[in-house]
Amino acid sequence: MTVSDRAILHAHAKLTFELRITGVRDDGYHLIDAEMSSLDLHDLVTIQPAVGGEPSPGITVSGTYATGVPTDRSNLVARALDRVGHSIDDTAVHIEKRIPHGGGLGGGSADAAAVLRWGGYGTVPDRLTDDLAAAATLGADISFCLVGGRSRVSGIGEVLEQLPHVDRVVTLVIPPLSVSTPAAYRAWDELGMPRSDGPNDLEAAALVVEPRLSWWREAITERCGTAPVLAGSGATWFVEGRRANALADLVDEGAEIVVASTVPAGSTADSDVDRSS
């Protein structure tokens, strides 16, 4: 892929409606059985050539959730650029973060997947299986984010069974917290690999990693009359439907309340690239 134009990529958040952990591989990676869907909530990733140092090469970040996002080679976007024949030494990348960092919504994975898709990954049907496996070596959620839509996800995240789109509206409660996904999986191991009565096997482990999540769960339950579900490893909680009014006062506690809708795969593929000179 030649960087000759400015490309603006929509990197859609993913929401895990159900997560079962089915085992652990010898290399320590966890095997999952999950249902994931793309949301209309998205980051904007702008890529353009850094010619003569203008704009400056590298990664810059802005937006509500810019704090804590790395701008060096540890960012998944830098690794994705390497995979498509570029680097942060010759390319300027700007990420407008609308998806929380450490929120369990796959923001970093979505950004990396958008770059891979821009570079041709996931666009050739005969190569899709290989592309998904390659994407998973960068991050377990990147394979799903590369395809988007709605899927049953298994393996370590690289095996996708695409499912028909279902229109769903959810209200996200994004507290002023973050949870490390690796830390949550380590806690799950240390807790004896518990199975949840709810839809997310990682919830108990996430509560150990970040005990303040319990307060948020109870606060949401009290206001909605139903218990929320943790998004992946957290820290985002969600409830079905439009519940922003019922949860509005949690903004005073530092939360952001976002009503989001699921989107089909076509909304997260080629149509998300807008090139201009």
Backbone bond lengths (Angstrom), bond angles and torsions (degrees), N, CA, C in turn:
res aa  C-N    CA-C-N  psi(-1)  N-CA   C-N-CA  omega(-1)  CA-C   N-CA-C  phi
1 M - - - 1.457 - - 1.518 109.07 -
2 T 1.347 116.51 124.41 1.448 121.37 177.85 1.517 109.77 -93.05
3 V 1.319 116.41 130.18 1.455 119.86 177.28 1.523 107.42 -86.66
4 S 1.317 117.51 92.16 1.460 121.21 -179.62 1.516 111.37 -114.46
5 D 1.301 117.57 -14.11 1.442 123.20 -178.26 1.519 109.42 -131.62
6 R 1.320 113.52 169.82 1.461 120.35 174.32 1.524 108.02 -87.89
7 A 1.322 116.91 125.35 1.459 122.07 -179.19 1.519 109.56 -115.18
8 I 1.327 115.88 131.43 1.460 121.42 176.60 1.520 107.66 -112.09
9 L 1.330 116.76 117.33 1.454 122.71 -173.39 1.529 109.89 -110.94
10 H 1.315 115.96 135.12 1.463 121.42 173.61 1.524 107.96 -91.51
11 A 1.317 116.73 119.47 1.464 122.56 -178.84 1.531 108.04 -108.35
12 H 1.320 116.10 101.65 1.460 121.63 -171.47 1.524 112.87 -81.55
13 A 1.325 115.38 137.72 1.460 121.60 174.53 1.523 109.90 -63.92
14 K 1.323 115.49 153.96 1.460 120.23 173.11 1.528 108.54 -114.79
15 L 1.318 115.28 145.18 1.460 119.74 176.19 1.518 108.01 -121.46
16 T 1.331 115.64 128.32 1.461 121.55 179.25 1.523 108.02 -93.98
17 F 1.319 116.18 106.99 1.456 120.47 -179.03 1.523 111.96 -77.23
18 E 1.313 116.29 -30.12 1.469 120.93 177.86 1.517 108.63 -145.78
19 L 1.333 116.72 135.70 1.459 121.54 179.52 1.524 110.02 -137.57
20 R 1.314 115.19 115.68 1.460 122.33 172.00 1.524 108.22 -115.00
21 I 1.320 115.71 135.41 1.459 120.93 175.97 1.520 106.82 -100.55
22 T 1.323 115.95 118.56 1.464 120.51 -169.25 1.526 113.66 -102.26
23 G 1.325 117.13 -8.04 1.453 118.76 179.49 1.514 110.83 167.87
24 V 1.322 115.09 -179.69 1.461 122.00 179.06 1.517 108.12 -132.76
25 R 1.320 116.89 127.96 1.459 120.45 178.63 1.525 110.53 -74.19
26 D 1.316 115.80 166.34 1.458 120.98 179.35 1.528 111.83 -60.80
27 D 1.348 116.46 -28.27 1.463 119.46 -179.41 1.526 112.52 -85.87
28 G 1.344 116.76 4.47 1.454 120.55 176.11 1.509 115.11 94.89
29 Y 1.326 117.95 -11.42 1.464 120.31 178.03 1.526 110.10 -71.57
30 H 1.323 115.57 139.71 1.458 120.54 -179.18 1.528 111.01 -89.75
31 L 1.317 114.97 139.54 1.461 122.15 177.18 1.525 108.42 -92.13
32 I 1.320 116.59 139.59 1.456 120.47 -174.43 1.523 111.39 -130.12
33 D 1.312 114.46 162.14 1.459 123.07 168.10 1.525 104.47 -135.80
34 A 1.317 116.99 108.18 1.464 120.29 -169.24 1.519 110.94 -139.06
35 E 1.335 114.74 155.27 1.461 121.04 168.85 1.521 107.78 -111.80
36 M 1.328 115.64 122.52 1.458 121.06 -178.27 1.519 110.24 -125.14
37 S 1.322 115.73 147.97 1.465 121.99 175.75 1.520 109.37 -136.84
38 S 1.330 115.66 149.45 1.457 121.27 173.79 1.522 109.82 -81.07
39 L 1.324 115.55 149.07 1.454 122.08 177.96 1.528 110.46 -114.99
40 D 1.325 114.89 159.41 1.468 117.94 176.19 1.522 112.23 -72.52
41 L 1.317 118.83 -14.00 1.460 122.40 171.72 1.524 108.23 -64.61
42 H 1.336 117.93 129.02 1.463 119.12 -176.04 1.526 111.76 -152.53
43 D 1.340 114.10 152.93 1.456 122.24 167.32 1.523 108.58 -84.68
44 L 1.325 116.19 162.56 1.463 122.24 170.48 1.523 108.15 -114.24
45 V 1.322 116.04 124.84 1.462 121.95 179.85 1.531 107.57 -115.73
46 T 1.315 116.01 116.18 1.467 121.33 -179.71 1.521 108.82 -106.14
47 I 1.329 116.02 126.37 1.463 122.65 -179.57 1.523 108.48 -119.36
48 Q 1.321 116.08 133.03 1.466 119.37 174.92 1.518 109.52 -152.96
49 P 1.348 116.40 156.03 1.461 118.78 -179.66 1.517 110.78 -67.68
50 A 1.322 115.72 144.21 1.465 121.28 175.34 1.524 106.90 -101.00
51 V 1.322 115.58 88.21 1.464 121.82 -175.54 1.522 108.78 -99.41
52 G 1.331 115.60 122.33 1.454 119.42 179.97 1.510 113.65 63.00
53 G 1.340 115.48 23.52 1.459 119.51 178.25 1.508 115.04 77.61
54 E 1.340 117.55 12.29 1.461 120.81 -179.86 1.527 109.79 -134.24
55 P 1.319 120.19 108.42 1.461 125.34 -2.05 1.534 111.38 -71.12
56 S 1.304 115.76 169.41 1.460 119.78 -179.96 1.515 110.13 -67.98
57 P 1.333 117.94 139.30 1.461 119.82 176.92 1.520 110.80 -67.58
58 G 1.337 115.51 157.23 1.452 120.71 177.80 1.513 112.13 118.10
59 I 1.327 115.12 -174.63 1.462 122.39 -176.86 1.523 109.39 -108.60
60 T 1.317 115.74 129.52 1.463 121.28 171.21 1.525 107.88 -121.81
61 V 1.316 115.69 154.54 1.462 120.77 -174.69 1.521 109.00 -137.38
62 S 1.332 115.94 139.13 1.457 121.40 173.74 1.521 108.00 -139.66
63 G 1.325 115.87 178.53 1.458 119.72 175.73 1.513 112.88 105.71
64 T 1.327 114.15 176.14 1.466 122.11 -174.71 1.524 112.63 -56.44
65 Y 1.326 116.29 -36.83 1.467 120.08 -173.12 1.527 112.31 -112.96
66 A 1.334 116.65 32.75 1.460 120.46 -179.54 1.525 112.49 -70.83
67 T 1.332 117.28 -30.63 1.462 120.78 -176.53 1.528 111.27 -60.64
68 G 1.312 115.19 128.61 1.455 120.46 176.83 1.516 114.76 91.01
69 V 1.332 117.89 -7.56 1.462 120.26 179.31 1.524 108.46 -81.90
70 P 1.334 118.68 122.22 1.467 120.09 -177.97 1.527 111.54 -69.19
71 T 1.314 116.32 147.74 1.464 120.81 178.15 1.524 111.64 -116.38
72 D 1.339 116.46 10.68 1.457 120.27 178.24 1.523 109.95 -101.32
73 R 1.303 117.21 -162.27 1.461 121.08 -176.13 1.527 113.69 -72.41
74 S 1.327 117.23 -7.11 1.461 118.83 175.57 1.529 111.78 -76.39
75 N 1.321 117.91 -15.42 1.461 120.78 176.54 1.526 108.97 -68.12
76 L 1.317 116.61 134.44 1.464 120.69 -179.41 1.518 112.96 -59.07
77 V 1.326 117.14 -26.74 1.464 120.56 177.67 1.526 110.48 -63.42
78 A 1.329 117.14 -40.07 1.461 120.22 178.30 1.522 110.68 -62.53
79 R 1.304 116.42 -41.37 1.468 120.25 -180.00 1.523 110.91 -69.06
80 A 1.335 116.53 -36.30 1.467 120.03 177.15 1.531 110.89 -66.70
81 L 1.325 117.07 -39.53 1.466 120.27 176.33 1.517 111.23 -58.88
82 D 1.330 115.94 -43.19 1.461 119.67 177.79 1.522 111.10 -57.52
83 R 1.323 116.88 -39.70 1.468 121.03 -177.71 1.529 111.92 -65.76
84 V 1.329 117.70 -27.42 1.470 119.78 -178.02 1.529 111.48 -103.59
85 G 1.332 116.36 18.70 1.455 120.70 171.27 1.505 116.22 87.08
86 H 1.318 117.65 19.55 1.464 121.41 177.46 1.517 108.99 -130.68
87 S 1.310 115.75 -179.29 1.459 119.55 176.75 1.512 108.83 -154.42
88 I 1.328 115.51 167.95 1.465 119.51 178.60 1.530 110.87 -74.57
89 D 1.349 117.24 0.28 1.463 120.34 174.83 1.520 112.08 -84.40
90 D 1.348 117.19 -20.76 1.468 119.23 -178.41 1.525 112.99 -125.52
91 T 1.328 116.50 6.07 1.464 120.92 -174.89 1.522 109.67 -135.18
92 A 1.319 115.54 139.30 1.469 120.94 175.20 1.523 108.51 -100.09
93 V 1.318 115.59 124.94 1.460 121.66 179.78 1.527 108.45 -124.22
94 H 1.316 115.31 127.11 1.461 118.96 174.41 1.530 108.45 -119.00
95 I 1.327 116.30 131.37 1.458 122.19 -179.68 1.520 108.76 -114.76
96 E 1.315 115.92 119.48 1.456 120.38 171.84 1.521 107.37 -94.12
97 K 1.346 115.99 107.20 1.458 121.02 -171.90 1.526 111.04 -84.89
98 R 1.306 113.88 109.81 1.468 121.61 173.34 1.526 110.88 -108.47
99 I 1.339 115.77 -14.77 1.462 122.39 177.39 1.522 107.28 -98.76
100 P 1.323 119.16 130.70 1.464 119.77 -176.05 1.522 112.66 -64.55
101 H 1.322 114.48 142.73 1.465 122.25 175.45 1.531 107.78 -78.99
102 G 1.328 117.58 125.22 1.463 120.48 -177.74 1.509 113.25 74.49
103 G 1.341 116.07 27.63 1.459 120.23 -177.31 1.520 114.79 -102.07
104 G 1.329 117.67 -2.58 1.462 120.16 -179.08 1.509 114.05 80.14
105 L 1.342 117.10 14.19 1.466 121.77 -177.87 1.530 112.49 -109.54
106 G 1.317 116.10 10.22 1.461 120.26 173.47 1.511 115.00 69.70
107 G 1.325 118.13 31.65 1.457 120.24 -176.39 1.512 113.54 -60.90
108 G 1.335 117.36 -50.40 1.455 120.24 179.21 1.521 112.17 -63.89
109 S 1.319 116.39 -38.38 1.468 120.71 177.91 1.523 111.01 -66.20
110 A 1.332 116.75 -39.77 1.457 120.77 179.17 1.525 111.07 -63.49
111 D 1.336 116.82 -40.97 1.459 120.13 178.67 1.527 110.80 -62.67
112 A 1.330 115.94 -45.97 1.464 120.19 179.82 1.520 111.10 -64.33
113 A 1.336 117.25 -41.14 1.462 120.82 179.55 1.518 111.13 -63.30
114 A 1.330 117.53 -38.21 1.464 120.47 178.31 1.525 110.55 -61.28
115 V 1.339 116.94 -40.00 1.464 120.47 178.42 1.526 110.65 -67.54
116 L 1.324 117.13 -43.25 1.469 119.83 177.87 1.529 111.13 -61.20
117 R 1.321 117.02 -42.81 1.468 120.95 179.97 1.522 110.53 -64.31
118 W 1.326 116.19 -41.36 1.463 121.15 174.94 1.528 110.94 -58.37
119 G 1.340 116.07 -35.04 1.452 121.54 179.85 1.517 114.28 -84.62
120 G 1.352 117.56 4.57 1.463 120.98 174.30 1.507 115.37 105.82
121 Y 1.325 118.27 -7.87 1.461 120.08 178.55 1.531 109.94 -67.72
122 G 1.336 115.49 138.40 1.453 120.55 175.72 1.516 114.53 77.49
123 T 1.313 117.53 6.49 1.469 120.38 -176.97 1.524 113.49 -102.63
124 V 1.335 117.26 -10.40 1.472 121.36 179.69 1.528 107.63 -113.25
125 P 1.345 117.94 111.25 1.473 120.26 -174.51 1.527 114.26 -52.42
126 D 1.314 118.16 -41.79 1.463 120.87 -176.78 1.529 112.49 -67.76
127 R 1.330 116.12 -15.81 1.459 120.13 -177.10 1.526 111.71 -107.92
128 L 1.330 116.75 3.06 1.457 119.97 -169.95 1.527 112.67 -61.03
129 T 1.331 117.73 -44.57 1.470 120.11 -177.74 1.520 111.01 -59.78
130 D 1.335 116.81 -43.97 1.461 120.62 178.55 1.524 110.55 -65.35
131 D 1.328 117.13 -39.65 1.466 120.51 -179.56 1.526 111.37 -65.26
132 L 1.330 116.49 -39.39 1.463 119.86 178.84 1.525 111.03 -65.40
133 A 1.332 116.72 -41.40 1.465 120.37 178.46 1.521 110.54 -64.48
134 A 1.337 117.27 -40.73 1.464 120.92 179.20 1.529 110.52 -66.07
135 A 1.334 116.93 -40.31 1.465 120.86 179.43 1.525 110.69 -62.27
136 A 1.325 116.88 -39.10 1.468 121.22 -177.85 1.522 112.42 -65.84
137 T 1.328 118.00 -22.33 1.456 119.55 177.81 1.530 111.50 -71.56
138 L 1.328 116.45 -18.88 1.468 120.80 175.40 1.521 111.04 -86.62
139 G 1.336 116.86 -36.63 1.456 121.66 -178.83 1.512 109.43 -176.36
140 A 1.323 116.74 139.75 1.460 120.86 -170.70 1.524 113.27 -61.62
141 D 1.342 119.10 -32.42 1.455 121.31 -177.58 1.528 113.62 -85.53
142 I 1.332 116.70 -9.65 1.459 119.42 -174.47 1.516 111.26 -66.64
143 S 1.334 117.48 -34.10 1.472 119.63 -179.77 1.523 110.90 -60.01
144 F 1.340 116.83 -48.03 1.460 118.51 178.67 1.520 111.00 -63.02
145 C 1.328 117.02 -44.94 1.463 119.94 -177.90 1.523 111.76 -63.24
146 L 1.323 117.31 -27.44 1.464 121.32 177.88 1.522 111.05 -64.10
147 V 1.326 116.45 -37.73 1.469 121.75 -177.77 1.520 111.63 -93.04
148 G 1.338 116.04 -45.25 1.457 121.12 179.00 1.515 112.97 72.62
149 G 1.317 115.38 -171.83 1.459 120.42 -178.01 1.517 110.88 82.82
150 R 1.312 116.15 -129.42 1.465 122.57 -179.95 1.525 108.30 -136.12
151 S 1.323 116.59 131.26 1.462 120.17 -176.56 1.512 111.39 -148.08
152 R 1.330 114.86 153.61 1.449 122.53 162.27 1.518 105.43 -87.68
153 V 1.317 116.80 125.21 1.459 122.07 -172.34 1.521 108.79 -116.63
154 S 1.333 116.80 130.15 1.463 120.57 179.67 1.522 109.72 -139.97
155 G 1.344 116.24 -167.81 1.452 120.13 -169.61 1.515 108.05 66.80
156 I 1.333 116.70 -138.89 1.467 119.89 173.15 1.528 110.09 -95.23
157 G 1.337 114.94 7.01 1.456 121.13 -178.88 1.519 112.70 128.12
158 E 1.333 116.39 -4.85 1.460 120.17 -174.15 1.524 114.00 -94.35
159 V 1.337 118.06 -8.80 1.467 121.53 -179.13 1.528 108.08 -102.57
160 L 1.326 115.87 115.26 1.458 120.90 -175.39 1.520 111.29 -119.08
161 E 1.315 114.81 132.80 1.465 121.00 169.21 1.527 105.95 -114.85
162 Q 1.317 115.36 105.72 1.457 118.65 -176.29 1.526 110.54 -68.06
163 L 1.323 115.22 135.88 1.452 123.22 -177.00 1.524 110.03 -114.74
164 P 1.343 117.16 156.46 1.468 119.16 177.70 1.524 110.75 -61.04
165 H 1.318 115.24 145.39 1.460 119.96 178.42 1.520 110.76 -65.61
166 V 1.334 115.67 139.39 1.458 122.55 174.17 1.525 107.45 -126.43
167 D 1.330 116.63 124.63 1.466 119.77 176.71 1.529 109.60 -70.51
168 R 1.317 116.14 118.99 1.460 121.34 176.90 1.524 108.52 -136.69
169 V 1.301 115.15 142.73 1.462 121.63 175.49 1.519 107.43 -116.47
170 V 1.308 116.18 133.05 1.459 121.26 179.64 1.523 109.04 -130.79
171 T 1.315 115.21 153.51 1.458 120.70 171.73 1.510 108.35 -109.20
172 L 1.317 115.10 120.79 1.456 122.27 -179.28 1.519 109.66 -94.56
173 V 1.312 116.05 134.27 1.459 121.56 171.99 1.519 106.33 -111.71
174 I 1.328 115.60 111.40 1.461 121.82 -175.33 1.522 107.89 -106.78
175 P 1.332 117.76 98.82 1.470 120.42 -177.43 1.521 110.79 -77.58
176 P 1.332 117.11 166.53 1.471 120.55 179.77 1.528 111.30 -79.62
177 L 1.328 115.42 53.93 1.461 123.14 -177.95 1.519 108.10 -136.83
178 S 1.313 115.86 166.28 1.462 120.40 170.84 1.519 108.28 -143.66
179 V 1.324 115.51 155.36 1.463 121.42 179.38 1.519 108.28 -130.93
180 S 1.318 116.55 129.88 1.459 121.84 175.34 1.525 108.90 -74.94
181 T 1.329 116.75 123.60 1.462 120.29 179.13 1.532 111.77 -61.33
182 P 1.345 119.82 -47.02 1.479 118.81 176.63 1.521 112.46 -57.35
183 A 1.341 117.16 -38.61 1.464 119.78 179.82 1.522 110.91 -65.85
184 A 1.327 116.98 -36.95 1.461 120.11 179.11 1.529 111.02 -65.78
185 Y 1.328 116.56 -42.21 1.460 118.99 178.67 1.536 111.52 -67.01
186 R 1.334 116.97 -37.15 1.476 119.02 176.38 1.524 110.36 -63.32
187 A 1.334 116.38 -41.47 1.468 119.66 178.90 1.526 110.46 -64.32
188 W 1.328 117.38 -37.35 1.464 120.94 177.84 1.529 110.44 -60.77
189 D 1.326 116.18 -43.14 1.472 120.44 176.46 1.523 110.55 -60.43
190 E 1.348 115.38 -47.11 1.464 120.49 -175.61 1.528 112.48 -67.81
191 L 1.337 116.61 -26.33 1.468 120.58 178.10 1.526 112.57 -79.48
192 G 1.327 116.49 -3.11 1.457 119.86 -179.83 1.511 113.79 93.41
193 M 1.344 116.77 23.45 1.463 122.77 176.44 1.528 112.40 57.99
194 P 1.342 117.67 57.30 1.468 120.51 -175.73 1.516 113.58 -70.45
195 R 1.321 116.62 149.24 1.465 123.24 172.35 1.527 107.65 -99.72
196 S 1.306 116.74 137.64 1.458 121.23 -177.50 1.520 111.14 -90.91
197 D 1.330 115.89 146.79 1.460 120.06 171.68 1.527 110.81 -74.00
198 G 1.323 115.97 -21.12 1.451 121.39 177.20 1.518 110.89 -93.02
199 P 1.331 117.27 -165.83 1.463 120.31 -174.09 1.524 115.61 -83.83
200 N 1.341 118.49 -2.77 1.465 119.93 -173.62 1.523 110.93 -128.74
201 D 1.323 116.17 109.05 1.468 120.74 -179.66 1.525 113.02 -66.65
202 L 1.335 118.40 -18.21 1.458 120.66 -177.38 1.527 113.42 -87.24
203 E 1.330 117.52 -6.41 1.457 118.85 -171.92 1.528 112.49 -59.59
204 A 1.324 117.99 -48.22 1.464 120.78 -177.94 1.525 110.97 -60.19
205 A 1.323 116.40 -39.83 1.460 120.31 -179.85 1.527 111.09 -67.58
206 A 1.330 116.74 -40.92 1.464 120.23 179.13 1.523 110.99 -62.35
207 L 1.328 116.74 -36.21 1.460 120.55 178.85 1.527 111.68 -67.56
208 V 1.322 117.07 -28.25 1.463 120.55 174.89 1.535 109.78 -72.18
209 V 1.317 116.14 -43.67 1.465 120.39 -179.81 1.523 111.33 -65.39
210 E 1.336 116.26 -40.46 1.464 121.21 -178.67 1.527 109.13 -134.12
211 P 1.349 117.43 86.31 1.469 120.93 -174.69 1.525 114.31 -59.96
212 R 1.329 117.91 -23.99 1.462 119.92 -179.40 1.532 112.58 -65.55
213 L 1.328 117.02 -14.80 1.462 119.91 176.14 1.526 111.64 -60.51
214 S 1.317 117.16 -29.44 1.468 120.66 -179.53 1.528 111.18 -60.94
215 W 1.328 115.93 -41.58 1.470 119.14 178.95 1.518 110.60 -60.41
216 W 1.308 116.13 -42.56 1.467 119.91 -179.26 1.526 111.38 -66.44
217 R 1.306 116.76 -40.14 1.471 119.58 177.71 1.526 110.39 -59.74
218 E 1.319 117.14 -45.41 1.458 120.13 -178.73 1.523 111.61 -68.10
219 A 1.326 116.71 -38.45 1.466 120.25 179.75 1.526 111.23 -64.11
220 I 1.321 116.77 -40.13 1.467 120.60 179.46 1.527 110.38 -69.55
221 T 1.329 116.14 -42.25 1.465 120.48 178.73 1.520 111.01 -59.89
222 E 1.312 116.72 -43.33 1.463 121.79 -179.37 1.526 111.29 -61.21
223 R 1.328 116.92 -38.08 1.459 120.82 -175.53 1.524 113.17 -84.08
224 C 1.317 116.79 -28.38 1.474 119.89 -175.52 1.524 113.11 -104.75
225 G 1.327 117.46 -16.05 1.449 119.84 -177.56 1.508 113.65 75.80
226 T 1.321 116.64 9.50 1.463 121.41 177.69 1.513 108.12 -147.76
227 A 1.318 116.64 145.71 1.464 120.18 -177.82 1.524 110.17 -73.80
228 P 1.336 116.74 138.52 1.463 119.48 177.05 1.524 110.66 -79.00
229 V 1.319 114.97 169.98 1.462 122.38 176.63 1.522 107.73 -112.27
230 L 1.311 116.55 138.53 1.451 120.88 177.02 1.529 108.93 -77.21
231 A 1.321 116.40 134.27 1.468 121.46 178.54 1.525 109.10 -82.20
232 G 1.317 116.96 106.21 1.457 120.68 179.85 1.513 110.88 59.83
233 S 1.335 115.99 -125.82 1.467 121.13 178.29 1.523 111.96 -87.66
234 G 1.340 117.82 1.86 1.457 121.38 -178.93 1.526 110.69 85.61
235 A 1.320 115.90 175.42 1.444 127.92 21.33 1.525 114.97 -100.21
236 T 1.336 118.61 6.82 1.455 120.84 -178.99 1.525 110.65 -76.50
237 W 1.337 115.99 137.10 1.455 122.85 170.12 1.524 108.56 -107.08
238 F 1.339 117.56 152.80 1.461 118.63 175.87 1.516 110.94 -142.07
239 V 1.332 114.35 152.56 1.458 122.87 173.08 1.522 107.33 -129.98
240 E 1.315 115.79 152.05 1.460 120.37 179.34 1.532 109.90 -72.01
241 G 1.332 115.10 145.21 1.456 120.97 173.62 1.527 113.38 90.21
242 R 1.309 113.94 179.57 1.470 121.43 179.91 1.525 108.12 -91.53
243 R 1.331 115.96 102.52 1.462 120.41 -175.23 1.527 111.51 -122.60
244 A 1.312 116.67 21.30 1.464 119.97 -175.54 1.523 112.08 -60.65
245 N 1.333 117.73 -39.43 1.465 119.69 -178.59 1.528 111.45 -63.36
246 A 1.330 116.00 -42.13 1.462 119.82 -178.52 1.526 111.88 -66.71
247 L 1.329 116.05 -26.65 1.460 120.67 -173.84 1.528 113.00 -104.85
248 A 1.329 116.19 4.28 1.463 119.95 -170.50 1.519 113.83 -57.59
249 D 1.324 117.81 -35.54 1.467 119.06 -175.54 1.528 112.73 -70.10
250 L 1.348 117.53 -13.87 1.459 119.25 178.01 1.528 112.00 -70.22
251 V 1.323 115.85 -13.83 1.464 119.07 173.76 1.526 109.73 -61.03
252 D 1.327 116.32 -34.36 1.465 120.28 178.69 1.522 112.06 -65.75
253 E 1.329 117.20 -19.32 1.464 121.98 177.82 1.527 111.74 -92.06
254 G 1.333 116.38 2.72 1.460 120.58 177.05 1.509 115.05 102.94
255 A 1.333 118.22 2.57 1.463 120.85 -178.17 1.524 111.40 -84.52
256 E 1.313 115.65 156.90 1.460 121.48 166.04 1.523 106.97 -108.51
257 I 1.320 116.09 134.93 1.467 121.91 178.57 1.521 107.80 -108.12
258 V 1.324 116.45 121.81 1.464 121.54 -176.09 1.523 108.86 -128.41
259 V 1.326 116.32 124.51 1.458 121.14 171.71 1.522 107.19 -91.99
260 A 1.321 117.02 123.38 1.461 121.92 -175.46 1.524 110.34 -130.17
261 S 1.324 115.12 156.12 1.461 121.93 179.34 1.519 110.05 -122.92
262 T 1.315 115.91 148.09 1.456 119.94 173.82 1.521 109.58 -71.12
263 V 1.325 115.56 150.37 1.464 120.74 -179.82 1.526 109.11 -130.71
264 P 1.327 117.59 147.93 1.467 120.17 179.99 1.516 111.89 -73.92
265 A 1.331 114.82 168.37 1.463 120.64 -175.49 1.519 111.89 -58.92
266 G 1.302 118.45 -36.39 1.461 120.89 -178.90 1.509 113.47 -59.90
267 S 1.322 116.72 -23.91 1.466 120.47 -179.69 1.514 112.23 -77.86
268 T 1.322 117.38 -13.37 1.462 120.43 -174.53 1.521 112.22 -118.21
269 A 1.329 117.58 10.52 1.456 119.47 -178.58 1.524 111.03 -108.22
270 D 1.358 117.48 -127.54 1.459 120.38 -172.08 1.512 113.18 -60.10
271 S 1.321 118.56 -28.37 1.460 121.00 -175.93 1.517 112.64 -68.94
272 D 1.335 117.80 -8.25 1.461 118.91 -177.52 1.523 112.25 -91.75
273 V 1.336 118.62 7.96 1.454 121.68 -179.15 1.517 109.95 -109.74
274 D 1.328 115.49 123.45 1.461 121.37 178.82 1.505 107.89 -125.33
275 R 1.323 117.55 108.92 1.465 121.02 -177.04 1.518 110.22 -101.48
276 S 1.315 113.96 136.41 1.450 119.55 174.06 1.518 108.10 -142.51
277 S 1.298 117.85 147.17 1.461 121.25 -177.15 1.518 110.67 -74.64
